[in-house]
Each structure stands twice: as structure tokens, then as C-alpha cells.
Amino acid sequence: MTVIIESENESAVTPPSILSYVNDPANLCSLAGLLSAVLAIYFAILGNFPAAMIGLVWAVFFDWSDGNIARRMKGRTDEQKMFGAQMDSLIDIVSFGVCPAVVLLSYGDFSLWFLPGAFMIVAAGVLRLSYFNVYGLVDKTTFNGLAIDNNGIFLVLFFAFNSVISESVFTVLLYVLILTLAALNVSPIKTPKLSGGVWYYVIVSYTLIATLFYGWQL
């Protein structure tokens, strides 16, 4: 029998500290998006939906921005890229899965009847992002299923009609929207990737307009 003894002088490569990845502009942008989503959740729980929509739309903006920042950075290692991608995916679950679920629950006065819809949007987000992390894009510009950030975009747009639709009807429509988004997140439909080019300026404009619109309602 041959016994292999590792040398005591052979040292393993020490990974960088967790907090070292905070010193990265793209990751800082992602964390700003997480903060926006947490604020949106906080205000949704309080029933302040205009403030919640402001937080949510800024979560979308930062989600679109972190990738653009990362692509412009030079000298990023493969480990930094992988860490950033994993962090972005986890933040997306909070921003566009958990946050819409809390909005639905809060608007429904946390009734048990709204729990299935809340579960569906979170579960769809988990399934979608897990699938994306394994298989990626269909091609360079196409997603399989509706990208999860669209949950925030559509929800912010939908709440613009909150004041012109009766509460009972709006509640039903909100539930239907959440279920529809969940279904589209995990559907086999092909959707374009819109986070770059002229579409980035569209989301900047959308963010500013939505902020002014909902800020006026505060």
C-alpha cells in the first residue's frame, strides 16, 4: 500500500474575505438595489404603496446598472465576476420575488387568501433564476421566459392606476397580475434582453418619471 503524506509546508490558497467584494463598484450598485428593495418592502408593509413603488423602481434601475458598470470595469478576475453574478441573482429574488409578494400580501391586508399568490411569485423567481444560473441566455440577446426584473417594471406601472380603480377591483387585478408574472417567469416563451443600449436610457427615464409621479402622491 502506498501512503501519500501531504507536506506540512504545502499551504492552501486562502480565499479573499467576504467583505473584500464590497470594494467593487458593480457590487456596490447591486447592494444599492438591495437597499431600495428592502425599503420597498418596508413601506409596503406599512401600506405606503407610493413609497414602495419608488423603492421598487430604483431597485430595477440599480439592477440594470450593475451589469453596465461591471462590463466597463477592467481587470476584474473570474472570481469577482462569479461572485457578482451570484450576488446579483440573490438580490433579484428579494427585489422581484419577495418584494412583489409582500406588496400583494399587504394590499390584501395579509389575508390567508393572498398567501398562494405570494408563494407563486417567489417560487417562480427561485425556479427562474436557478434555471438561468445553470443554462444562461438562449443566445446573447434572448431570455428563456420573462426576465424577473420585469416583475418590478410591470408592478410599478400597474400601481399608477390605483387611484382610478376601485379597491376591490384593483385587488383582484393585482392578484391576477402577480399570478400572470409568475407564469411568464417560468414559461418557455423567448423574451429579448433589454438592459443595454438605448433601453438603458429608457429605464433611466422610467425611473425618474415614476419617482416624480409617486413622490407627488406622498
Sequence and secondary structure as in RCSB ss.txt:
>XXXX:A:sequence
MTVIIESENESAVTPPSILSYVNDPANLCSLAGLLSAVLAIYFAILGNFPAAMIGLVWAVFFDWSDGNIARRMKG
RTDEQKMFGAQMDSLIDIVSFGVCPAVVLLSYGDFSLWFLPGAFMIVAAGVLRLSYFNVYGLVDKTTFNGLAIDN
NGIFLVLFFAFNSVISESVFTVLLYVLILTLAALNVSPIKTPKLSGGVWYYVIVSYTLIATLFYGWQL
>XXXX:A:secstr
       TT        GGGGGSSHHHHHHHHHHHHHHHHHHHHHHT HHHHHHHHHHHHHHHHHHHHHHHH SS
  HHHHHHHHHHHHHHHHIIIIIHHHHHHHHHTTT GGGHHHHHHHHHHHHHHHHHHHHH  SBTTEEES  THH
HHHHHHHHGGGTTTS HHHHHHHHHHHHHHHHHHHTSS EEE  SSTHHHHHHHHHHHHHHHHHHHH 
